[in-house]
Amino acid sequence: MTASTTRRTTAARSRIAAVGAIAVAGALILTGCGDQTDKASSTPSGAANNSSAPLFSKLPKKIQDAGVIKVGTDATYAPMEFTEGGKIVGVDPDIAAALSKQLGVQFKFESGTFDTLIGSMQTGRSDLVMSSLTDTKARQEGLDDKGAKTGAGVDFVDYFSASTGILVKKGNPQGIKTLDDLCGKTVAVQRGTTYEESAKTQAEKCKTDGKGELKVESFPTDAEAQTRVKAGGAAADLNDSPVAAYIAQTAGGGNDFEAIANPTDAGLFGIAVDKKNTELRDALKEALDAIIKDGTYKAALDKWNAGSGAVTEAKINAGS
């Protein structure tokens, strides 16, 4: 997920669901930090093992031999990653397919619970996490939201920029324009995301400013948070800007929600890699630069109307 100034100090998040179920009747796909769920599904992206690919030799020997990079994701986060027809699709799988042509191995996506994804990677269940995961210093250093050390941390290869999206009911009946407008109201968020921490920080700000209590309700999936907003139980759902925009365009034929963007707090999504796996990290960075240069990266974003989040170069640990 993206990072606002309040979200940049936090530590966990990402996305399985049908497109038509993005808002209420289905599951969206988010990524986590531990064991995968029983409902996880695997979807390959890209071509089969190809040792003649431009950057195949840059990969760790273990991945060269396997011909596969195992990707942890939470496929409930359209348009970034979600399930359609039993297959994980979206921006991230399409970027992975482009990376695959440079690296000569497939990216095999397996969906699980967002807040378990990083931990699952660090125990060897996956090679990386690609799930709209915001690059923050806390995640890089393995810190929780209170600054306590909870793990080894991860390295990020940053590939997308997004800002906070505020999802409200169609017609915006409560007149929400900024996060400050949520004071005195209820906000729904997905548990374990940077937006949960952002909402809690905003709640403290509302209290300090004397603008009324902001109640934060956290749910296992973003689909449940959306349902709460649609039913009128919450004024808004906080999300990444491309995700909020996509939901507003598609849920209920575009009749259920509106999306409000806050472009001033843009943050970076990163592909998370174990800090010990520098060879894979550097190969991914080189592959990302290659697909940015040849245009296949931008094409993958434009397919999902997400071109506004394009970056111009690959960076490592550029998040704050």
Sine and cosine of phi, psi and omega as CSV:
sin_phi,cos_phi,sin_psi,cos_psi,sin_omega,cos_omega
0.00,0.00,0.22,-0.98,-0.03,-1.00
-0.97,0.24,0.04,-1.00,0.00,-1.00
-0.78,-0.62,0.86,-0.52,0.18,-0.98
-1.00,-0.03,0.02,-1.00,0.00,-1.00
-0.89,0.47,-0.51,0.86,0.04,-1.00
-0.99,0.14,-0.49,0.87,-0.06,-1.00
-0.99,0.17,-0.31,0.95,-0.09,-1.00
-0.94,0.35,-0.20,0.98,-0.01,-1.00
-0.99,-0.16,0.11,0.99,-0.12,-0.99
-0.98,-0.19,-0.03,-1.00,-0.17,-0.99
-0.63,-0.77,0.60,0.80,0.13,-0.99
-0.08,-1.00,0.64,-0.76,0.10,-1.00
0.16,-0.99,0.50,-0.86,0.45,-0.89
0.36,-0.93,-0.42,-0.91,-0.64,-0.77
-0.78,-0.62,0.00,0.00,0.00,0.00
0.00,0.00,0.81,-0.58,0.03,-1.00
-0.32,-0.95,0.34,-0.94,0.04,-1.00
-0.99,0.17,0.50,-0.87,-0.04,-1.00
-0.84,0.55,-0.71,0.71,-0.04,-1.00
-0.92,0.38,-0.24,0.97,-0.03,-1.00
-0.98,-0.19,0.20,0.98,-0.11,-0.99
-0.82,0.57,-0.61,0.80,-0.10,-1.00
-1.00,0.03,-0.81,0.59,-0.12,-0.99
-0.72,-0.69,-0.60,0.80,-0.18,-0.98
-1.00,-0.05,0.12,0.99,-0.05,-1.00
-0.58,-0.82,-0.11,-0.99,-0.02,-1.00
-0.93,-0.37,0.67,-0.75,0.11,-0.99
-0.99,-0.13,0.15,-0.99,-0.13,-0.99
-0.91,-0.41,0.91,-0.41,-0.01,-1.00
-0.86,-0.50,0.38,-0.92,-0.01,-1.00
-0.96,-0.29,0.47,-0.88,-0.04,-1.00
-0.76,-0.65,-0.38,-0.93,-0.17,-0.99
-0.73,-0.68,0.57,0.82,-0.02,-1.00
-0.31,-0.95,-0.58,-0.81,0.00,-1.00
-0.91,0.41,0.51,-0.86,0.02,-1.00
-0.99,0.16,0.37,-0.93,-0.02,-1.00
-0.99,0.15,0.26,-0.97,0.03,-1.00
-0.89,0.45,-0.40,0.92,-0.08,-1.00
-1.00,0.00,0.10,0.99,-0.05,-1.00
-0.88,0.47,0.59,-0.81,0.04,-1.00
-0.79,-0.61,0.50,-0.87,-0.05,-1.00
-0.96,-0.30,0.71,-0.70,0.01,-1.00
-0.68,-0.73,0.87,-0.50,0.04,-1.00
-0.98,0.20,0.63,-0.78,0.13,-0.99
-0.83,-0.55,0.77,-0.63,0.07,-1.00
0.98,-0.21,-0.04,-1.00,-0.07,-1.00
-0.99,0.13,0.30,-0.95,0.04,-1.00
-0.94,0.33,0.12,-0.99,-0.05,-1.00
-0.74,0.68,0.82,-0.57,-0.03,-1.00
-0.64,-0.77,0.99,-0.11,-0.08,-1.00
-0.94,0.35,-0.20,0.98,0.02,-1.00
-1.00,-0.02,0.02,1.00,0.04,-1.00
-0.88,0.47,0.50,-0.87,-0.12,-0.99
-0.80,0.61,-0.61,0.80,-0.12,-0.99
-0.89,-0.46,0.28,0.96,-0.01,-1.00
-0.84,0.54,-0.65,0.76,-0.07,-1.00
-0.92,0.39,-0.27,0.96,-0.01,-1.00
-0.99,0.17,-0.28,0.96,-0.07,-1.00
-0.97,0.24,0.45,-0.90,0.13,-0.99
-0.85,0.52,0.55,-0.83,-0.04,-1.00
-0.83,0.55,-0.62,0.79,-0.02,-1.00
-0.87,0.50,-0.65,0.76,0.00,-1.00
-0.97,0.23,-0.59,0.81,0.10,-1.00
-0.84,0.55,-0.72,0.69,-0.04,-1.00
-0.92,0.39,-0.61,0.79,-0.02,-1.00
-0.97,0.26,-0.52,0.86,-0.04,-1.00
0.96,0.28,0.22,0.98,-0.09,-1.00
-0.59,-0.81,0.65,-0.76,0.23,-0.97
-0.96,-0.29,0.88,-0.48,-0.02,-1.00
-0.99,0.10,0.81,-0.59,-0.11,-0.99
-0.90,-0.43,0.83,-0.56,0.13,-0.99
-1.00,0.04,0.73,-0.68,0.00,-1.00
-0.51,-0.86,0.22,-0.98,0.14,-0.99
-0.86,-0.50,0.99,-0.12,-0.18,-0.98
-0.99,0.16,0.85,0.53,0.03,-1.00
-0.73,-0.69,0.53,0.85,-0.22,-0.98
-0.70,-0.71,0.85,0.52,-0.01,-1.00
-0.88,0.47,0.62,-0.79,0.09,1.00
-1.00,-0.03,0.14,0.99,-0.09,-1.00
-0.95,0.31,-0.75,0.67,0.09,-1.00
-0.36,-0.93,0.80,-0.60,0.01,-1.00
-0.37,-0.93,0.15,-0.99,-0.06,-1.00
-0.97,-0.25,0.76,-0.65,0.03,-1.00
-0.64,-0.76,0.86,-0.52,-0.02,-1.00
0.88,0.48,0.55,0.84,0.02,-1.00
0.98,0.19,0.11,0.99,-0.03,-1.00
-0.84,-0.54,0.63,-0.77,0.06,-1.00
-0.99,0.17,0.84,-0.54,-0.06,-1.00
-0.76,-0.65,0.11,-0.99,0.08,-1.00
0.77,-0.63,-0.15,-0.99,-0.04,-1.00
-0.86,0.52,-0.78,0.62,-0.07,-1.00
-0.89,0.46,-0.73,0.69,0.06,-1.00
-0.87,0.49,-0.56,0.83,0.01,-1.00
-0.96,0.29,-0.59,0.80,0.12,-0.99
-0.90,0.43,-0.65,0.76,0.03,-1.00
-0.88,0.48,-0.62,0.78,0.02,-1.00
-0.89,0.45,-0.61,0.80,0.05,-1.00
-0.93,0.36,-0.66,0.75,0.06,-1.00
-0.88,0.48,-0.60,0.80,-0.02,-1.00
-0.85,0.53,-0.61,0.80,-0.01,-1.00
-0.93,0.38,-0.48,0.88,0.06,-1.00
-0.99,0.16,-0.58,0.82,-0.12,-0.99
-1.00,-0.08,-0.36,0.93,0.07,-1.00
0.98,0.18,0.29,0.96,0.08,-1.00
-0.71,-0.71,0.37,-0.93,0.03,-1.00
-0.99,0.16,0.47,-0.88,0.18,-0.98
-0.98,-0.22,0.89,-0.46,-0.04,-1.00
-0.97,-0.26,0.95,-0.32,-0.05,-1.00
-1.00,0.09,0.74,-0.68,0.11,-0.99
-0.79,-0.62,0.82,-0.58,-0.10,-1.00
-1.00,-0.02,0.66,-0.75,0.05,-1.00
-0.53,-0.85,-0.23,-0.97,-0.02,-1.00
-0.98,0.18,0.73,-0.68,-0.15,-0.99
-0.80,0.60,-0.74,0.67,-0.15,-0.99
-0.98,0.20,0.17,0.98,0.08,-1.00
-0.90,-0.43,-0.01,1.00,-0.18,-0.98
-0.92,0.38,-0.71,0.70,-0.04,-1.00
-0.91,0.41,-0.71,0.70,0.03,-1.00
-0.87,0.49,-0.62,0.78,0.02,-1.00
-0.90,0.44,-0.65,0.76,0.05,-1.00
-0.90,0.44,-0.67,0.74,-0.06,-1.00
-0.95,0.33,-0.26,0.96,0.11,-0.99
-0.99,-0.10,0.06,1.00,0.10,-0.99
1.00,-0.07,0.07,1.00,-0.01,-1.00
-0.95,0.32,-0.51,0.86,0.07,-1.00
-0.71,-0.70,0.25,-0.97,0.01,-1.00
-1.00,-0.03,-0.44,0.90,-0.01,-1.00
-0.37,-0.93,0.21,-0.98,0.09,-1.00
-0.89,-0.46,0.80,-0.60,0.06,-1.00
-0.72,-0.69,0.99,-0.11,-0.17,-0.99
-0.39,-0.92,0.76,0.65,-0.01,-1.00
0.78,0.62,0.70,0.71,-0.08,-1.00
-1.00,-0.03,0.87,-0.50,-0.03,-1.00
-0.95,0.33,0.75,-0.66,0.08,-1.00
-0.97,0.22,0.92,-0.38,0.07,-1.00
-0.80,-0.60,0.41,-0.91,0.06,-1.00
-0.87,0.48,-0.59,0.81,0.01,-1.00
-0.88,0.48,-0.69,0.72,0.02,-1.00
-0.93,0.36,-0.62,0.79,0.05,-1.00
-0.86,0.51,-0.59,0.80,-0.10,-1.00
-0.99,-0.16,-0.05,1.00,0.02,-1.00
0.95,0.32,0.68,0.73,-0.03,-1.00
-0.95,-0.32,0.52,-0.86,0.09,-1.00
-1.00,0.05,-0.08,-1.00,-0.10,-0.99
-0.94,0.34,-0.16,0.99,0.06,-1.00
-0.98,-0.21,0.05,1.00,0.02,-1.00
1.00,0.05,0.11,0.99,0.01,-1.00
-0.99,0.11,0.60,-0.80,-0.01,-1.00
-0.95,0.30,0.84,-0.55,-0.02,-1.00
-0.84,-0.54,-0.16,0.99,-0.03,-1.00
-0.17,-0.98,-0.06,-1.00,-0.07,-1.00
-0.98,0.21,-0.27,0.96,-0.09,-1.00
0.99,0.14,0.11,-0.99,-0.04,-1.00
-0.68,-0.74,0.28,-0.96,0.18,-0.98
-0.98,-0.19,0.52,-0.85,0.02,-1.00
-0.88,-0.47,0.66,-0.76,0.24,-0.97
-0.96,-0.26,0.95,-0.30,-0.17,-0.99
-0.99,0.17,0.74,-0.67,-0.16,-0.99
-0.69,-0.72,-0.03,1.00,-0.08,-1.00
-0.35,-0.94,0.52,-0.85,0.02,-1.00
-0.86,-0.51,0.76,-0.65,0.00,-1.00
-0.59,-0.81,0.40,-0.92,0.03,-1.00
-0.87,-0.48,0.03,-1.00,0.01,-1.00
-0.94,0.33,0.72,-0.69,0.12,-0.99
-0.91,-0.41,0.73,-0.69,0.03,-1.00
-0.96,-0.28,0.91,-0.41,-0.04,-1.00
-0.99,-0.11,0.85,-0.52,-0.02,-1.00
-0.80,-0.59,0.20,-0.98,0.06,-1.00
-0.89,0.46,0.49,-0.87,0.04,-1.00
-0.81,0.59,0.73,-0.69,-0.04,-1.00
1.00,-0.02,-0.16,0.99,0.02,-1.00
0.71,0.70,0.88,0.47,-0.12,-0.99
-0.87,0.49,-0.39,0.92,-0.01,-1.00
-0.98,-0.19,0.13,0.99,0.11,-0.99
0.89,0.45,0.63,0.78,-0.01,-1.00
-0.97,0.23,0.81,-0.59,0.05,-1.00
-0.82,-0.57,-0.50,0.87,-0.01,-1.00
-0.65,-0.76,0.15,-0.99,0.05,-1.00
-0.88,0.48,-0.54,0.84,0.01,-1.00
-0.89,0.46,-0.44,0.90,0.01,-1.00
-0.95,0.32,-0.16,0.99,0.02,-1.00
-0.99,0.11,-0.19,0.98,0.02,-1.00
-0.85,0.53,0.70,-0.71,-0.03,-1.00
0.99,0.13,0.07,1.00,-0.05,-1.00
-0.83,-0.55,-0.10,-1.00,0.04,-1.00
-0.91,-0.41,0.70,-0.71,0.06,-1.00
-0.87,-0.50,0.62,-0.78,0.02,-1.00
-0.95,-0.31,0.68,-0.73,-0.02,-1.00
-0.60,-0.80,0.27,-0.96,0.11,-0.99
-1.00,0.09,0.71,-0.71,-0.03,-1.00
-0.90,0.43,0.64,-0.77,0.08,-1.00
1.00,0.10,0.05,1.00,-0.03,-1.00
-1.00,-0.10,0.28,-0.96,0.08,-1.00
-0.91,0.42,-0.40,0.91,0.02,-1.00
-0.95,0.31,-0.47,0.88,0.10,-0.99
-0.89,0.46,-0.70,0.72,0.03,-1.00
-0.93,0.38,-0.62,0.79,0.04,-1.00
-0.88,0.48,-0.68,0.74,0.01,-1.00
-0.90,0.43,-0.65,0.76,0.02,-1.00
-0.91,0.41,-0.62,0.78,0.04,-1.00
-0.91,0.41,-0.66,0.75,0.04,-1.00
-0.90,0.44,-0.58,0.81,0.03,-1.00
-0.88,0.48,-0.64,0.77,0.05,-1.00
-0.91,0.42,-0.63,0.78,0.02,-1.00
-0.90,0.43,-0.67,0.74,0.03,-1.00
-0.86,0.51,-0.67,0.75,-0.01,-1.00
-0.91,0.42,-0.72,0.69,0.00,-1.00
-0.88,0.47,-0.64,0.77,-0.04,-1.00
-0.99,0.17,-0.10,1.00,0.01,-1.00
0.92,0.39,0.55,0.83,-0.07,-1.00
-0.98,-0.21,0.18,0.98,0.01,-1.00
0.97,-0.23,0.48,-0.88,-0.06,-1.00
-0.95,0.32,0.75,-0.66,0.15,-0.99
-0.99,-0.15,0.89,-0.45,0.00,-1.00
-1.00,-0.03,0.77,-0.64,-0.02,-1.00
-0.95,-0.31,0.84,-0.54,0.07,-1.00
-0.93,-0.36,0.83,-0.56,-0.05,-1.00
-0.95,-0.31,0.66,-0.75,-0.05,-1.00
-0.79,-0.62,0.43,-0.91,0.00,-1.00
-0.87,0.50,-0.55,0.83,-0.01,-1.00
-0.77,-0.64,0.38,-0.92,0.04,-1.00
-0.94,0.35,-0.48,0.88,0.03,-1.00
-0.85,0.52,-0.63,0.78,0.02,-1.00
-0.93,0.37,-0.60,0.80,0.05,-1.00
-0.90,0.44,-0.65,0.76,0.04,-1.00
-0.89,0.46,-0.67,0.74,0.01,-1.00
-0.86,0.52,-0.63,0.77,0.01,-1.00
-0.89,0.46,-0.66,0.75,0.03,-1.00
-0.92,0.38,-0.71,0.70,-0.02,-1.00
-0.88,0.48,-0.58,0.81,-0.01,-1.00
-0.98,0.20,-0.15,0.99,0.02,-1.00
1.00,0.01,0.09,1.00,0.00,-1.00
-0.98,0.19,-0.29,0.96,0.04,-1.00
-0.68,-0.74,0.53,-0.85,-0.02,-1.00
-0.97,0.25,-0.48,0.87,-0.09,-1.00
-0.33,-0.94,0.34,-0.94,0.15,-0.99
-0.88,-0.48,0.79,-0.61,0.04,-1.00
-1.00,0.01,0.68,-0.73,-0.11,-0.99
-0.41,-0.91,0.06,-1.00,0.13,-0.99
-0.96,0.27,0.57,-0.82,-0.11,-0.99
-0.83,0.56,-0.70,0.71,0.00,-1.00
-0.93,0.38,-0.51,0.86,0.01,-1.00
-0.95,0.31,-0.73,0.68,0.03,-1.00
-0.86,0.50,-0.67,0.74,0.01,-1.00
-0.90,0.45,-0.65,0.76,-0.01,-1.00
-0.91,0.41,-0.68,0.74,0.02,-1.00
-0.89,0.46,-0.71,0.71,-0.01,-1.00
-0.88,0.47,-0.57,0.82,-0.01,-1.00
-0.97,0.25,-0.48,0.88,-0.18,-0.98
-0.93,-0.37,-0.55,0.84,-0.09,-1.00
-0.91,0.42,0.80,-0.61,0.00,-1.00
0.86,0.51,0.55,0.84,-0.03,-1.00
0.91,0.41,0.43,0.90,0.00,-1.00
1.00,0.06,0.18,0.98,-0.08,-1.00
-0.96,-0.26,0.02,1.00,-0.10,-1.00
-0.99,-0.13,-0.61,0.79,-0.16,-0.99
-0.69,-0.72,0.27,-0.96,0.22,-0.98
-0.80,-0.60,0.47,-0.88,0.00,-1.00
-0.88,-0.48,0.72,-0.69,0.03,-1.00
-0.89,-0.46,0.83,-0.56,-0.05,-1.00
-0.99,-0.15,0.49,-0.87,0.08,-1.00
-0.80,-0.60,0.98,0.21,-0.14,-0.99
-0.90,0.43,-0.18,0.98,-0.03,-1.00
-0.96,0.26,-0.21,0.98,-0.06,-1.00
-0.91,-0.41,0.56,0.83,-0.05,-1.00
-0.85,0.53,0.65,-0.76,0.05,-1.00
-0.68,-0.74,0.12,-0.99,-0.14,-0.99
-0.97,-0.23,0.70,-0.72,0.23,-0.97
-1.00,0.06,0.62,-0.78,0.03,-1.00
-0.74,-0.68,0.49,-0.87,0.19,-0.98
-0.99,0.16,0.88,-0.48,-0.06,-1.00
-1.00,0.04,0.74,-0.67,-0.02,-1.00
-0.74,-0.67,0.59,-0.80,0.05,-1.00
-0.84,0.55,0.67,-0.75,-0.05,-1.00
-0.87,0.50,-0.43,0.90,0.01,-1.00
-0.98,0.21,-0.27,0.96,-0.10,-0.99
-0.99,-0.14,0.85,0.53,-0.06,-1.00
-0.92,0.40,-0.47,0.88,-0.01,-1.00
-0.90,0.43,-0.70,0.72,0.04,-1.00
-0.92,0.39,-0.70,0.72,0.02,-1.00
-0.82,0.58,-0.75,0.66,-0.06,-1.00
-0.93,0.36,-0.55,0.83,0.06,-1.00
-0.91,0.41,-0.65,0.76,0.03,-1.00
-0.90,0.44,-0.68,0.74,0.03,-1.00
-0.87,0.49,-0.70,0.71,-0.01,-1.00
-0.91,0.41,-0.63,0.78,0.02,-1.00
-0.92,0.39,-0.64,0.77,0.02,-1.00
-0.91,0.42,-0.69,0.73,0.06,-1.00
-0.86,0.51,-0.61,0.79,-0.02,-1.00
-0.91,0.41,-0.68,0.73,-0.04,-1.00
-0.98,0.21,-0.40,0.92,0.15,-0.99
-0.91,0.41,-0.68,0.73,-0.04,-1.00
-0.93,0.37,-0.63,0.77,-0.08,-1.00
-1.00,0.04,-0.05,1.00,0.09,-1.00
1.00,-0.04,-0.17,0.99,-0.04,-1.00
-0.95,0.31,-0.45,0.89,0.07,-1.00
-0.90,0.44,-0.79,0.62,-0.01,-1.00
-0.89,0.45,-0.60,0.80,0.03,-1.00
-0.89,0.45,-0.62,0.78,0.03,-1.00
-0.90,0.44,-0.64,0.77,0.03,-1.00
-0.94,0.34,-0.70,0.71,-0.06,-1.00
-0.90,0.45,-0.51,0.86,0.04,-1.00
-0.84,0.55,-0.51,0.86,-0.04,-1.00
-0.94,-0.35,0.31,0.95,-0.02,-1.00
0.83,0.56,0.61,0.79,-0.03,-1.00
-0.90,-0.43,0.30,0.95,-0.07,-1.00
-0.88,0.48,-0.39,0.92,-0.01,-1.00
-0.92,0.40,-0.28,0.96,0.00,-1.00
-1.00,-0.08,0.14,0.99,-0.05,-1.00
-0.91,0.42,0.62,-0.79,0.15,-0.99
-0.97,-0.23,0.35,-0.94,-0.07,-1.00
-0.99,-0.13,-0.21,0.98,0.06,-1.00
-0.36,-0.93,0.42,-0.91,0.04,-1.00
-0.99,0.17,0.68,-0.73,0.05,-1.00
-0.73,-0.68,0.42,-0.91,0.03,-1.00
-0.94,-0.33,0.80,-0.60,0.06,-1.00
0.80,0.60,0.71,0.70,0.00,-1.00
-1.00,0.01,-0.05,1.00,-0.01,-1.00
-0.97,0.26,0.30,-0.95,0.01,-1.00
-0.81,-0.59,0.00,0.00,0.00,0.00
